[in-house]
Amino acid sequence: MAEILAQGARGYIPTSVGLSVVIGALHLAMAGGTFVPASALQNAGRERPERRQSVHSMLGLSERQTAVAEAVALGKPNKIIAYELDLCESTVKVHIRTIMKKLQARNRTEIAFKLHAAKSGSDTPRGMHSARNHPA
């Protein structure tokens, strides 16, 4: 949640809050404020700030490659990734090719899958490599 707020989000509204809280949060955001529920702040101390660093270093990606990979995982097209990261579209394509080689991914979907697996603390599921290397 802290990363999302750092990127410019105006707040975080969990689905567990009532309609009146949602309306109040929207009014606050439109007035220039930031809404964060107290329950989210109570859990903030339990998060590990080194997690993002460990994910990209664990995968062998640079910080810029990680940013591109995360945008790919969100389903963003190259043109939007280039605009948001202030890169040329051709540079984004080079980053994606490099990411695919480093992650041994064949397409954008596999990049997203492997990035998600690394973030959740697990490697690729068992059997994925063996099924690919040993066809039945």
Backbone bond lengths (Angstrom), bond angles and torsions (degrees), N, CA, C in turn:
res aa  C-N    CA-C-N  psi(-1)  N-CA   C-N-CA  omega(-1)  CA-C   N-CA-C  phi
1 M - - - 1.440 - - 1.522 110.24 -
2 A 1.345 117.61 -39.68 1.460 120.92 -179.95 1.525 110.94 -61.29
3 E 1.344 116.95 -37.67 1.462 120.42 178.52 1.527 110.83 -64.11
4 I 1.314 116.17 -41.09 1.463 120.49 -179.62 1.524 110.17 -64.46
5 L 1.318 117.29 -43.56 1.466 120.97 178.48 1.522 110.49 -65.60
6 A 1.333 117.67 -37.39 1.461 121.36 179.07 1.523 111.35 -65.00
7 Q 1.336 117.19 -26.34 1.458 121.35 -179.90 1.532 112.22 -84.94
8 G 1.330 117.10 1.82 1.457 119.90 174.52 1.503 116.61 111.59
9 A 1.326 118.71 3.74 1.466 119.89 177.79 1.526 109.26 -64.59
10 R 1.302 116.54 147.49 1.463 121.89 -177.71 1.519 113.05 -91.69
11 G 1.329 116.72 3.53 1.447 118.51 178.25 1.506 112.53 159.80
12 Y 1.313 113.06 179.94 1.460 121.72 -179.49 1.512 107.15 -136.77
13 I 1.320 116.60 119.44 1.464 121.05 -178.85 1.526 107.88 -117.71
14 P 1.336 118.04 108.14 1.468 119.41 178.06 1.522 110.88 -71.81
15 T 1.314 116.06 156.34 1.461 120.41 -178.75 1.523 112.63 -71.25
16 S 1.323 116.87 -10.76 1.464 120.39 -177.31 1.530 113.69 -81.81
17 V 1.338 118.20 -9.27 1.468 119.83 -177.18 1.517 110.63 -85.04
18 G 1.303 116.01 158.73 1.455 121.74 -179.75 1.518 112.83 -79.67
19 L 1.322 115.13 168.98 1.455 121.46 -177.83 1.522 111.99 -60.69
20 S 1.321 118.29 -39.72 1.463 120.45 -178.73 1.528 111.10 -63.93
21 V 1.334 117.66 -35.56 1.462 120.94 177.49 1.523 109.98 -68.45
22 V 1.328 117.07 -40.53 1.469 121.44 178.41 1.522 109.72 -60.68
23 I 1.328 117.01 -45.77 1.466 121.08 -179.59 1.527 109.72 -63.40
24 G 1.317 117.51 -42.95 1.461 120.97 177.91 1.523 112.16 -63.10
25 A 1.333 116.64 -40.19 1.466 120.93 178.73 1.521 110.72 -65.05
26 L 1.326 117.08 -40.38 1.463 120.45 178.60 1.528 111.11 -65.38
27 H 1.336 116.91 -41.42 1.470 120.16 177.05 1.528 110.24 -62.04
28 L 1.320 116.85 -42.61 1.463 121.46 178.89 1.532 110.88 -61.51
29 A 1.318 117.06 -45.14 1.463 121.18 -179.63 1.525 111.08 -65.19
30 M 1.346 116.99 -40.55 1.465 120.14 179.33 1.525 111.48 -67.15
31 A 1.330 116.63 -25.36 1.459 120.52 178.02 1.529 111.84 -84.90
32 G 1.338 116.49 -1.40 1.461 119.89 177.55 1.516 114.11 103.51
33 G 1.308 117.58 0.18 1.460 121.12 -179.88 1.515 112.40 -87.84
34 T 1.325 115.01 179.45 1.457 122.12 178.98 1.521 108.52 -127.70
35 F 1.325 116.89 128.22 1.460 121.58 -179.71 1.517 110.59 -103.78
36 V 1.333 115.63 124.42 1.458 122.28 174.51 1.526 106.77 -136.66
37 P 1.333 119.03 123.17 1.461 120.25 -179.26 1.534 111.10 -67.86
38 A 1.311 115.99 150.17 1.466 121.28 -178.98 1.527 111.47 -58.73
39 S 1.319 117.43 -35.87 1.465 120.40 -179.18 1.527 111.47 -61.60
40 A 1.320 117.33 -32.93 1.462 120.82 178.66 1.522 110.68 -70.40
41 L 1.331 116.58 -35.20 1.465 119.99 178.94 1.523 111.47 -71.12
42 Q 1.314 117.54 -32.09 1.462 121.00 178.82 1.520 111.01 -66.18
43 N 1.328 117.64 -31.97 1.460 121.82 -179.56 1.524 112.71 -88.30
44 A 1.339 117.60 -5.97 1.461 120.91 -174.37 1.523 112.33 -62.63
45 G 1.302 119.09 -35.23 1.448 121.49 -178.99 1.507 113.88 -70.37
46 R 1.315 117.64 -15.85 1.463 122.15 -178.06 1.525 112.70 -86.98
47 E 1.345 116.82 -14.04 1.458 120.01 -179.47 1.518 109.74 -76.12
48 R 1.337 115.38 149.88 1.458 120.04 177.89 1.525 109.12 -101.46
49 P 1.347 118.43 113.68 1.460 120.28 -177.33 1.528 113.54 -67.44
50 E 1.328 119.16 -21.26 1.458 121.01 -178.86 1.517 112.49 -79.58
51 R 1.325 118.84 -1.98 1.458 122.08 -175.29 1.524 112.61 -58.98
52 R 1.341 117.85 -46.38 1.463 120.63 -179.01 1.525 110.14 -62.95
53 Q 1.301 117.40 -43.69 1.456 121.61 178.82 1.517 110.20 -60.05
54 S 1.307 116.83 -45.66 1.456 119.48 -176.87 1.531 111.63 -67.32
55 V 1.330 117.90 -32.04 1.461 119.93 -179.52 1.524 110.14 -65.61
56 H 1.324 116.99 -49.04 1.467 116.62 -176.52 1.513 111.89 -73.38
57 S 1.318 118.30 -32.30 1.460 118.29 176.82 1.529 110.64 -73.68
58 M 1.323 116.76 -33.68 1.457 120.83 178.10 1.535 110.52 -63.98
59 L 1.311 117.02 -36.22 1.459 121.20 -179.36 1.527 112.19 -86.08
60 G 1.323 117.37 -9.60 1.455 120.93 -179.38 1.515 113.56 78.72
61 L 1.341 116.94 24.23 1.458 121.48 -179.85 1.519 110.37 -101.57
62 S 1.333 115.77 148.88 1.461 119.84 172.06 1.532 108.08 -73.54
63 E 1.321 116.21 170.48 1.471 118.53 178.91 1.524 110.71 -63.31
64 R 1.334 117.37 -38.54 1.461 120.95 -179.87 1.526 110.77 -67.53
65 Q 1.337 116.25 -41.47 1.460 119.69 177.10 1.520 110.62 -63.43
66 T 1.326 116.95 -37.07 1.459 120.70 177.39 1.522 110.43 -63.52
67 A 1.331 116.97 -42.38 1.467 120.61 178.72 1.532 110.44 -61.90
68 V 1.329 116.64 -41.77 1.466 120.55 178.45 1.528 109.64 -66.10
69 A 1.341 116.68 -44.80 1.468 120.64 -179.37 1.529 111.01 -61.15
70 E 1.334 117.00 -40.05 1.469 120.11 178.74 1.524 110.93 -65.14
71 A 1.329 116.65 -38.94 1.467 119.89 177.87 1.525 110.59 -66.63
72 V 1.331 116.82 -39.78 1.469 120.91 176.23 1.526 109.11 -61.19
73 A 1.333 116.40 -42.62 1.464 120.84 -179.01 1.530 111.61 -63.55
74 L 1.325 116.60 -26.57 1.466 120.42 176.88 1.524 111.72 -83.06
75 G 1.329 116.86 -2.05 1.460 120.69 177.30 1.516 114.44 84.82
76 K 1.324 117.34 16.35 1.464 120.02 -178.40 1.520 110.74 -77.94
77 P 1.330 117.11 140.74 1.469 120.19 176.86 1.537 110.77 -74.90
78 N 1.328 116.09 161.22 1.461 121.24 -177.06 1.529 112.75 -55.46
79 K 1.326 116.37 -39.60 1.469 119.86 -177.84 1.531 111.13 -61.84
80 I 1.326 117.23 -41.68 1.470 121.37 179.47 1.526 110.39 -70.30
81 I 1.331 116.75 -41.01 1.469 120.43 178.00 1.524 109.38 -59.93
82 A 1.322 116.84 -44.81 1.465 121.28 179.37 1.524 110.78 -60.22
83 Y 1.321 117.05 -44.79 1.464 121.06 179.90 1.528 111.28 -63.35
84 E 1.335 116.96 -48.54 1.463 120.82 -175.93 1.518 113.19 -67.66
85 L 1.338 117.44 -32.78 1.465 120.82 -178.29 1.528 112.26 -98.92
86 D 1.331 116.69 5.27 1.463 122.93 179.40 1.528 111.01 56.61
87 L 1.328 115.22 52.26 1.461 122.78 179.30 1.524 109.07 -125.13
88 C 1.322 115.89 164.14 1.462 120.53 169.72 1.521 107.49 -77.89
89 E 1.314 115.50 149.91 1.466 119.58 179.49 1.530 111.06 -61.01
90 S 1.334 116.98 -35.51 1.465 119.95 178.37 1.530 111.23 -66.03
91 T 1.326 117.57 -33.33 1.471 121.37 176.83 1.523 110.16 -66.61
92 V 1.327 116.87 -39.38 1.466 121.26 177.37 1.531 109.06 -61.30
93 K 1.330 117.07 -42.66 1.467 120.49 179.66 1.526 111.20 -62.65
94 V 1.327 116.81 -39.69 1.466 120.58 177.88 1.526 110.00 -64.71
95 H 1.345 116.25 -44.13 1.469 119.99 177.83 1.536 110.31 -59.30
96 I 1.313 117.25 -43.83 1.466 120.57 -178.08 1.526 110.72 -64.16
97 R 1.339 117.29 -41.70 1.474 119.40 176.96 1.528 110.77 -61.50
98 T 1.342 116.85 -42.95 1.466 121.25 179.38 1.517 110.80 -64.31
99 I 1.332 116.63 -42.79 1.471 121.61 178.79 1.526 109.58 -61.33
100 M 1.331 116.55 -43.72 1.463 120.20 -179.78 1.526 110.99 -61.42
101 K 1.332 116.98 -40.58 1.466 120.18 178.25 1.524 110.74 -65.55
102 K 1.340 117.03 -46.71 1.461 120.82 -177.10 1.523 112.15 -65.03
103 L 1.327 116.39 -36.80 1.470 120.31 -178.05 1.530 111.86 -92.61
104 Q 1.310 116.46 -2.11 1.467 121.68 -175.63 1.535 110.46 54.13
105 A 1.326 114.03 45.96 1.466 121.21 179.71 1.523 108.87 -102.50
106 R 1.310 116.33 143.73 1.462 121.16 179.80 1.518 112.97 -94.02
107 N 1.336 117.19 -17.12 1.457 119.69 -178.47 1.527 110.11 -156.89
108 R 1.325 115.84 179.18 1.467 121.71 -176.93 1.535 111.09 -65.27
109 T 1.315 116.44 -34.10 1.463 120.13 179.58 1.519 110.94 -63.58
110 E 1.324 117.16 -41.52 1.461 120.30 178.15 1.527 111.47 -67.25
111 I 1.335 117.50 -33.41 1.472 119.81 174.47 1.520 108.94 -59.44
112 A 1.337 116.29 -48.46 1.463 120.82 -179.23 1.521 110.94 -61.01
113 F 1.324 116.60 -44.02 1.459 121.55 -178.69 1.526 111.11 -61.80
114 K 1.324 117.00 -47.30 1.464 120.92 -176.86 1.523 111.50 -70.35
115 L 1.319 117.43 -35.33 1.464 120.62 176.25 1.519 109.96 -65.03
116 H 1.325 116.53 -44.25 1.461 120.70 178.58 1.532 110.88 -62.79
117 A 1.325 117.01 -42.31 1.464 121.04 179.30 1.529 110.68 -62.06
118 A 1.315 117.01 -39.99 1.468 120.46 179.44 1.525 111.01 -68.36
119 K 1.327 116.99 -39.04 1.468 120.33 179.46 1.519 111.91 -67.17
120 S 1.323 116.62 -33.25 1.459 119.23 -178.90 1.518 111.51 -83.43
121 G 1.331 116.25 3.59 1.461 120.16 173.16 1.503 114.95 87.93
122 S 1.322 117.06 5.88 1.450 118.80 179.36 1.505 109.30 -117.72
123 D 1.304 115.92 159.56 1.446 120.79 174.37 1.521 106.87 -84.50
124 T 1.309 117.33 -173.07 1.454 118.94 177.51 1.518 108.40 -62.09
125 P 1.315 118.21 145.45 1.461 120.80 -176.85 1.523 111.90 -57.21
126 R 1.312 115.51 147.72 1.465 120.62 178.94 1.515 109.70 -60.12
127 G 1.306 113.45 143.41 1.452 118.07 177.99 1.507 113.63 93.31
128 M 1.329 118.91 -20.29 1.449 120.01 -177.28 1.533 110.14 -66.20
129 H 1.344 116.61 -48.37 1.453 119.19 179.70 1.521 110.94 -71.15
130 S 1.317 116.79 -40.66 1.464 119.05 -177.39 1.525 110.76 -66.34
131 A 1.330 117.68 -35.69 1.460 120.30 179.09 1.520 110.35 -67.40
132 R 1.335 116.78 -35.30 1.433 120.49 -179.35 1.531 110.39 -74.90
133 N 1.335 117.62 -38.51 1.449 121.82 -176.69 1.527 113.10 -82.17
134 H 1.322 117.45 -23.02 1.461 121.85 -177.40 1.523 109.56 -126.85
135 P 1.321 117.37 81.35 1.468 118.03 -178.64 1.518 111.30 -65.16
136 A 1.319 114.81 147.88 1.452 120.92 -177.66 1.498 111.78 -81.92
